[in-house]
Amino acid sequence: MDQTQTLFNGRYLRLCQRQGWEYAERTNASAAVIIVAVTPGDCLLLVEQHRIPINALSIEMPAGLVGDLGSDESIESAAARELIEETGWQAGRIEHLMTGPSSSGMSTELIAFVRAHDLVRVGAGGGDESESIVVHEVPRNEAAAWLNARRRAGYSIDPKLYAGLYFIERNPDGTPAKT
């Protein structure tokens, strides 16, 4: 029998054990979404924020939780909401690329990658009242060097960001992306 034991229930996370393996479940969202977004000026949208679990400034692609506001929202609508909130850019269209585990040995959390198309600036970004986000618009052809400089300066660089860089020009099956 495949029984799951709850070890701890927190406000947003649950610690479980199954077959001797401990793992975390998110209780306030169905998934997380990472947004691959390039402005009309060919700049990659990145965000910087202090992440409490790692106690460091982190550079990431815009991202957020799906359904964390208590609704049954889609991946695409969550991505559209988070892109505006975090960066001040609105997408004319959101393309869902793929969904997979964030850390299959530690968590049940799923991560969805989306590509944002037809961006228009509609605000300043920076997150909601609980966040302090710095928006970076990095020329796409300078992204690798820019990220390496931030890494050397002590920033934490989210490795999923490099998968997002792949998705600027490629689909999950390796075919060229259509803009």
LUMMIVO-725305 format. One record per atom (N, C-alpha, C): residue in three letters; x, y, z. Coordinates in pm, whole numbers, plus 50000, padded with zeros to 5 digits. Layout:
ALAXYZ...
This chain:
MET500844988250000MET500005000050000MET500885012450000ASP500505022349922ASP501285034649903ASP500685045749988GLN500985045750118GLN500405055650208GLN501315067650225THR500685079350227THR501405091750251THR501095096450392GLN502145099950465GLN502005105050601GLN502325119850601THR501485127850662THR501755142150677THR502575144150803LEU503765149850788LEU504665152350901LEU504465166150960PHE504095175750873PHE503905189550919PHE503025196850820ASN502085204750870ASN501255213550787ASN501585227950821GLY502105235250724GLY502365249450741GLY501305257650669ARG501505270550666ARG500555279450600ARG500535277250449TYR501705274950388TYR501815273550243TYR502435260350198LEU503035253050292LEU503725240550259LEU503295229350353ARG503385217350302ARG503125205450381ARG504335196350363LEU504845190950474LEU505945181350468LEU505345167450481CYS505635158950383CYS505045145450376CYS506135134950373GLN505715122650397GLN506615111250385GLN505865099750317ARG506505093950219ARG505965082350148ARG507125072750123GLN506935060350160GLN507945049950142GLN509305054250199GLY509275061050314GLY510485065550380GLY511095078250322TRP510485083950219TRP511015095850150TRP510255108250195GLU510965118150245GLU510335130750285GLU510345140450168TYR509235147750153TYR509125157550045TYR508125168250083ALA508175179150011ALA507295190550037ALA506205191449931GLU505025195949975GLU503925198949885GLU503535213449906ARG503225220349798ARG502715233949807ARG501205232949828THR500675240349923THR499245239449954THR498445251249900ASN499115261349846ASN498415273449806ASN498455276249656ALA498915266649577ALA498995268949432ALA499075255449361SER498635255349235SER498695243049158SER500015241149085ALA500755252049064ALA502045251448993ALA502715265149005ALA503905266048951ALA504585278748934ALA504805280748785VAL504905293148742VAL505105296048601VAL506315305148585ILE507155302048488ILE508315310248454ILE508045316248317ILE508245329448306ILE507885336648185ILE509135340848108VAL509255335647987VAL510335339347897VAL509825351347817ALA510425363047840ALA509905375247780ALA511045383747724VAL510905387447598VAL511865396147530VAL511105408247478THR511595420147511THR510915432547473THR511045434947322PRO510245444247268PRO510385447647125PRO511785452747091GLY512515458047189GLY513885462747168GLY514925451647184ASP514495439047187ASP515345427247196ASP516095426447330CYS515425430547437CYS515975429347571CYS515235418447648LEU515985410147716LEU515455399647800LEU514995405747932LEU513785402447975LEU513285407348103LEU513705397748213LEU514435403148311LEU514875395548428LEU514465403248552VAL514315396048662VAL513975402548788VAL515005398948895GLU515175408148986GLU516105406549098GLU515325408649226GLN515485399349318GLN514835401049447GLN515555392849553HIS515415397249678HIS516005389849789HIS515115377849816ARG515715365949821ARG514975353649849ARG515335348849989ILE514365349150077ILE514585345850218ILE515145331750238PRO514625321150170PRO515175307750197PRO516675306450172ILE517215313850076ILE518655312850048ILE519415325050102ASN518675334650159ASN519255346950217ASN520225353750121ALA519755355649999ALA520605361749896ALA519745368749792LEU520375378049720LEU519725383949604LEU519775373749490SER518655372249424SER518535362249319SER518135369049188ILE518735364549078ILE518355369048944ILE517555357648882GLU516365360948832GLU515445350948779GLU514705356648660MET514015348048588MET513035352548491MET511775355948570PRO510935364748520PRO509675367448591PRO508945354148613ALA508325352948730ALA507685340248764ALA506645342648872GLY505835332648895GLY504855333649001GLY504075320749015LEU503175320849111LEU502365309149140LEU501065309349061VAL500615297649024VAL499355296048952VAL498285292649055GLY497265301149066GLY496175298449158GLY496405302949300ASP497455310649327ASP497745314849464ASP496775325349516LEU495965331049430LEU494975340849474LEU493645334149507GLY493645320849511GLY492465313549551GLY491545309549437SER491945312449316SER491085308849203SER491685297249125ASP490885291749036ASP491355281048948ASP491855287248818GLU492875295748828GLU493355302448708GLU494225293148624SER494315296348496SER495145288648404SER496595293148416ILE497485284948362ILE498895288448357ILE499075301548281GLU498375302848168GLU498505314748084GLU498015327348155SER496885326548225SER496395338548294SER497285342248412ALA497825332248483ALA498765335148592ALA500025341748537ALA500525336748423ALA501715342548362ALA501455357148321ALA500325359748261ALA499995373448219ALA499935382748340ARG499295378248447ARG499175386148570ARG500555388748631GLU501355378448644GLU502675379848706GLU503625388348623LEU503555387348491LEU504425395348405LEU504175410148426ILE502915414148428ILE502585428248452ILE503015432448592GLU502665424348691GLU502965427648831GLU504475429148855GLU505255419748802GLU506685419748831GLU507475429148741THR507085430548614THR507935437948519THR507295450548462GLY505975451748469GLY505295463048406GLY505055461148257TRP505325449348205TRP505105446348064TRP503895437048050GLN503065439747949GLN501895431547920GLN502115423847791ALA501735411247792ALA501875402847673ALA500575402947593GLY500695403847461GLY499535402447375GLY499095387947365ARG500055378947387ARG499775364547379ARG500775357047466ILE500285346747535ILE501125337947617ILE501065324047556GLU502245318247532GLU502355304947473GLU502915295247577HIS502125285147614HIS502575275047710HIS503545265647639LEU504745264047693LEU505775255647631LEU505835241747690MET505915240747821MET506015227647886MET505845229148035THR505535218048101THR505425217548247THR506175205248295GLY506905206948404GLY507655195848462GLY507985198748608PRO508585189248678PRO508895190948821PRO510015201148843SER509905208448954SER510965217948989SER512145210849053SER511875201149137SER512905193249204SER512255180049243SER512245170449151SER511455158249166SER511835149749287GLY512995151749344GLY513385144249463GLY513015151149593MET512535163749584MET512235171149706MET510825176549715SER510155178349600SER508895185449602SER507945180349494THR506655181849520THR505645178649419THR505375190549327GLU506045201849352GLU505795213949275GLU506095211949126LEU505195216949043LEU505395217048899LEU505735231048853ILE506615231848753ILE507025244648693ILE506575244448548ALA505895254948508ALA505485256548369ALA506325267648306PHE506845265348187PHE507515275748111PHE506545280948007VAL506465294247996VAL505665300547892VAL506525310747820ARG506135313847697ARG506795324347620ARG505775335547603ALA506195347747635ALA505335359547621ALA505615366147487HIS504565369247413HIS504685375447281HIS504045389347282ASP504475397747187ASP503845410747161ASP503775419347287LEU504935421647349LEU504985429047475LEU504755444047455VAL504035449847552VAL503785464247557VAL503985468647702ARG504735479347723ARG504935484347860ARG503655491247907VAL503175487048026VAL501955492748082VAL502165498248223GLY503345496548280GLY503605501248416GLY505075499648451ALA505345501948579ALA506735501548627ALA507175487648673GLY506225479048710GLY506595466148766GLY507065467648909GLY507845458248955GLY508375458849091GLY507665450049191GLY506605443249148GLY505905434049237GLY504755440549310ASP504125432749397ASP503015437949477ASP503565443549609GLU502655446649702GLU503065453049828GLU503955444149915SER503985431249890SER504825422149970SER506185419449905GLU506435425549788GLU507665422649714GLU508475435349689SER509755433349669SER510645444249630SER511495439149514ILE510955440849394ILE511565435049274ILE512215446049191VAL513445443449148VAL514135452349055VAL514045445748917VAL513565453348819VAL513425448248683VAL514685451648604HIS515205441648534HIS516365443848447HIS515955440748304GLU516275449748214GLU516085447548070GLU517475446148011VAL517865433847983VAL519225430647941VAL519215427547792PRO520035434647712PRO520105431147570PRO520365416147554ARG519545409747472ARG519595395247459ARG520995390347425ASN521715397247337ASN523055392647297ASN524105394747407GLU523745401647515GLU524655403747627GLU524245395947752ALA523185388047743ALA522615381447861ALA523615372347932ALA524325363847860ALA525255354447924ALA526335361948001ALA526925372147941ALA527975379848009ALA527415387348129TRP526215393048113TRP525565400448221TRP525305391248340LEU524775379348312LEU524495369648419LEU525785365048487ASN526825362548409ASN528095358348467ASN528675369148558ALA528555381648517ALA529035392648601ALA528255393348732ARG526945391148728ARG526135391148850ARG526515379248939ARG526755367848878ARG527175356048955ARG528485358849028ARG529455364648956ARG530755367949017ARG530605378449128ALA529585386849117ALA529345397149218ALA528605391649341GLY528265378749339GLY527655372549456GLY526155370249448TYR525545373649336TYR524125370849320TYR523915355949300SER522755351149342SER522335337549312SER521625338049177ILE522065329849084ILE521455329348950ILE520615316648943ASP519325318148921ASP518435306648913ASP518785298248790PRO519205285648808PRO519585277348693PRO518465275448591LYS517205276148635LYS516085274748541LYS516085285948438LEU516735296848471LEU516865308048378LEU517545303648249TYR518515294648258TYR519225290148139TYR518325281748048ALA517395274248108ALA516385267348025ALA515525277747955GLY515185288448026GLY514405299147964GLY515135305647848LEU516445307147861LEU517225312847749LEU517125303947626TYR517125290947646TYR516965281447535TYR515605283747468PHE514575285947550PHE513215287447498PHE512965300647426ILE513905309847429ILE513735322047350ILE513705318447202GLU514585309547163GLU514715306347021GLU514255292346983ARG513995283847080ARG513655269847051ARG512395265747127ASN511695256247070ASN510575249647136ASN511115237747213PRO510315231747302PRO510805220147376PRO511275208647288ASP510725207447167ASP511155196547077ASP512375200146994GLY512945212147016GLY514155216346945GLY513905224146818THR512675224746774THR512375232446653THR512475247346683PRO512745255446578PRO512825269946601PRO511485275646647ALA511565285246740ALA510395291946790ALA509835301246682LYS508525302146675LYS507875311546584LYS507535323946663THR507915335346614THR507635347746687THR506335353946645
